[in-house]
Every structure is written in C-alpha cells, then in structure tokens.
Amino acid sequence: MAQVSIEISIENIAGMINNMDVKEIETLCILLNDEGQELLTRKKAAESKDFKFLSRDEVFTEF
C-alpha cells in the first residue's frame, strides 16, 4: 500500500478542528475510532454497482 507523509503543525490541525461544525467533528471522531474502518468498508460497498438500497416500503412491508 502506498504511503504519503505530510507535515502539518499541531496549531494548524487545532485551527482546522476549531473551524469544523458539529457534524464534521462527529464524523472525525467516528473515523478516528474503531468504527471508522467498518464505516469506510460499508461506504465502499454502498458505492459499488453490486449494492442495492432498499426503499422505505421494502423495509417496512410485512411478508
């Protein structure tokens, strides 16, 4: 796997985080913990052509 290395100061990172809205901070927290990898995997699966979303009716229809 390719690696990229960049240098960003702590102050710069803190400034970026301070400028984030609540939703962006929540997303960042999720991506930085163990759930992040699972969410990225699900996102890739959802973006693939083999994936089909269910409609609300399909989900809540009784069989």
Secondary structure, 3 states (H helix, E strand, C coil): CCCCCCCCCHHHHHHHHHCCCHHHHHHHHHHHCCHHHHHHHHHHHHHCCCCCCCCHHHHHCCC
